[in-house]
Amino acid sequence: MRSLSLVSNGYTLSQSPQRLGWLEPTDPASPLEQLREKYRAHGYLWLKGILDRDRVLAFRRRFFELLQVSGMLAPATDPVEGLYSGQIEQKELAHQLFMEFHRSPAYEAFCTSPEIIKFYQAFLDGPVYLHKRKLIRYNVPGDAKTTGAHYDLVYLRGGTDRLCSSWIPLGDIPVEVGGLVYLEGSDALGRKMEAEFSLKNADLPPEERISAFNKNMREGWLTSDLPELAERIQSRWLIADYEAGDMVVHSPYMIHAATVNYDALNRIRLSTDIRYQRSDDAIDMRWKNHYFPGDML
């Protein structure tokens, strides 16, 4: 394993091979039942090259071209590189453009790419539904605030648990750029924790019971201290060098988090996370609206 310094919310991940490992890539052309078995066993599939790389990079370029006017990018650089200028000069403009992009036909078209629809229709064995609430995320180099350890069902308790999250790197995201990290074997742990939360939440009003922000939760996060969690359950954080064209599919119980982007080339990490389920399963109505700040999800 190469020497890495991985930090999440001020905590440095252990480099011990008992606490840090690598995600296992999967060929998306593998037999369908083999994919399902691997997903059930590990809680995730890292599908290598399932998307058209050129289309992903074109989408990345479009995003950064739009936000370039905010001063986000280094002057005289190619937008597709996403090289950070060191500051976002016009933060309000950047936020406005960012929110508009979430509602753009280009984003919807990307999230419903034929490769994605085809995969999910086969994998879920039926007609599928894309949650309208979907997010693009960008992380600038050096930003110390990162996503803490959590599993997605905390935010999706109002519908079925037979849903899948897709995390899609919009560009190459080697470990140093701060991609997602997954806690090995944590699908089972997430299920156990959710069962415990369900018991604690049983007497709460319905709206509060399904909320990630009720008295029994901490903003939906299990912890900010990733090393302590891995040590406590004797597991490993799994990391990866993601590439444009990859898609990770993980269960709603799989525990994951993010690390600081400390890329030497000063690239902005760009990704999107979207969620698919069968259209005939119960849908969390809170996710039938576009993302907006303060939606408590």
N, C-alpha and C positions, 0 to 999 in steps of 0.2 A: 504494500500500500504506500502511495506517495505521501510525503509529509504535508499535512494540511492543518491549518488553524481555522477551525469552524466555530463561529460564535453565534449564539442566538439569545437576544435580550440580555446581554451581559454575561452569559454563561458559556464557557468554552467546552466543547464536546471532547470527551476522552478519545485519544488515539489508539487505545487498546483494541486489539482485534476481537476482544470479547464484548466491546461496546460500540464498535464502528465497523460497518461492512458496506457492501455494494449491492444495489438492486440487481436483480436477475432479469436480463432482457428477454423478450419473448418475440418470436416470429409471428406476425399477425396472420400468416398463411397456414399456421398450424391447424390441425383438425379442430372443429368447433368444440367437441366434447373435451378435448385435451385442454383447450383454453378455459373452459368452465371449471374443470377439475383443478387447474392451477390457481384460478381465481379463488375458488372455495378454500384451497389449502393455504394460500399466502395472503389473501385479501387485496391483491393488486395484480395488474398486468402492465408491464412496461412494453408497449407495442412499438417496436422499432420501425420507423419509416412507413407507418400506415398512411400518413398524409403526404401529399405532393409537396416536396421541399420548396420548390420554386413558388408555389402558391402561398405557402406560409410566409416566405420571405417578402413576397409582394404585399401581403397583408401587413407585415411589420413595417415595411417602407411607408405604406399609406398612413398608418397611425403616426409615425414620427414626422412625416411631412406635414400632417395637420397640426401637430403640437409644436413644430419648429418655431413658429412665430412667438411663442412664449419665452424663448431664450433657453429652453431646456437643453438643446444640443450645442455641442462645440461648434463655433463658426467654421464655415468652409469645409464641412465634413459631409460624407454621404449619409443621408438620413437612415438608410437601412442598417448602418453600423450602430446607430443609437448611442453615440459617444456623448457622455454627459459634459455639460459646460461648467459644472461646478455649482451652479445655482439656477433656480427657475425664476427669471426676472419678473415675469408677469404671472403670479400664482393664480389670481382670479381668472385670468384668461385661460390658463392651462386647465383649470378645473372645469370651466364652462365647455371647452372643446372636448375634454375627456368625457364629460357626461353626455354631450351630443353624440359622440362616437358610439356610446353604448346603445343608442337608439337608431343607429344607421343601418340601412339595408345591407351595407358591406359586411358589417359584423354579424347580422342575422344569417347572411348567405354563407359566411365562413363556418358558423356553428352548425349549419345544416349541410355541410359538405357531403357529397355523395358517399365518400369513404366512411364518414362517421355514421350516417344514417344506415348504410348497408351493414356495418359492423353491429350496431345495436339491434337492428331488426333480427339479425341472425342470433346474436348472443342472448337477447331477451326473448327470442322465439315469439315475436308478435309485433303488432303496431306499436310505435314508440312516441313518446311525448318529450319535447325539450322544455325544461323549465324556462319561463320567460325571464326570470331573474338570473342573470349571468354576469360575470365580472371579468374585466380586463384589469390586470395589476401591473404596475411598473415600480421597480425598486432601484433607486439611484445608488451608486457606489458610496459606501461609508455610512449609510443610514443605519443607526444602531437599533431602531425599532423593527422587529420582525414578528411574524405570526407565531404565537405560542402553540404548545401541543394541544390538539383537539381532534375530535372525530365529527364528521359532518352532520350526523343525524341529530346532534344537539340543536341544530338550526332548522331541522326539517321534520320535527316530531308530529306535524299536523297531517301527514300523509303516510304512504307506504314506506317500509324500510327496504323494499325491493327496488332500490334505485342505485344508479352508478354515477360517481363523479368522474369527469374527465378533466385532468390537468394537462394543458397543452402548452409547451414552450414555444413562444413566438420568436424563434431565433435559437441559435446555439446557446445553451446554458451549462457550461462546465461547472463543476462543484464550486469553484471560486466565485461564480456570479450569483450564488445563493439560491439555487433551486430548492424544490421540496425535498424533505428528508422524511423517511417512513420508519416507524418503530416496528421492528421485525416481530411477526407473530401477534400483532396487537389487535387484529380483528376480533379474536376471542375476548381479549381484555376489554375492548370497547363494548361488546355485547354485555359483559358482566357489569361494567360500570353503568350502562344505560338501564339495566334491570334494577340496579340499586337506586338510581335517580328516579326511576318510575315509582318505586315504593315511597321514597321521600316526598315525591311530588303529588302523591295520590290524593291528598286532601286540599290541594290548591284549586282555585277557580280554573276552569278550562283554558282560558286565555293565558294565564300565568303558568299553568302546568306544562304547556308545550313551548314556553319561552326559554331561550338560552340565558336569560338574564334574571331568572327567578332567585329566591333566597338560597336555593341549594346549589347554585352555580356561581362561577366567577367569570362573568362575561363570556361564557361558553368555553373558555380555556380550561384544560385540566391542570396545566402548570406552565410557567415560563422557564422552569429549571429542567431543561432536557437531560443533562447528565444525571441528575438525581433520579429522574423517572426511569431511565435505562438501568441504573444501578439497582433501584428498588425492585424491579421485576426481572432483573438478570437478563436483559435483552440488549439488542444493538440498534443504533440508528443506521439506516441504510441510505446511502448517498448515490449520486449518479452524475455522469457527464451527459446531459440531455442534448439532443440535436433537433434542429428544425425538421419537422416531419414525424417526430415521435408523439405519442399520446399515452399518458398513464391513465389507466382506469382503476379506481380504487373503490372499495366498499364503503358504505356510510358509517361503518364502525372502525375503519382503519385509522389509527392515530398517526398524525403527521404534523409537520411544522416547517419552518423556514429558517435559513441562516443568513447572516449579513453578506451582502454583496461587496467583496473586496477585490474586484477584478483589476488586474494591473493595467488593462487596456482602457479602463474607465467606461465600460459598456453598461448601459441601463438594462436591467433584467426585465423582460416583457413576457407576460404569460396570460392565459385566460383559463378560468375554470367554469365548466358548464355541467349540467346534470340531466341525465336521461333516465326514463323509466317506461314501463309499459303504460300505454294510454288508458288501459282498462283497470289500472290500479288506482287507489285513492291518491289524490294530488293535494299537497299542502297549498291551500289557497293563497297563503302569503307569498308564495313563489310564482304566482301568476301575474305579477306586476314587474315592471322594469326596476332594476336596482336604483335606489336613491339614497344619499347620505342620511343617516338617522332612521333607517327603516327597521332597525333593531334586529337585523338578521346577520 
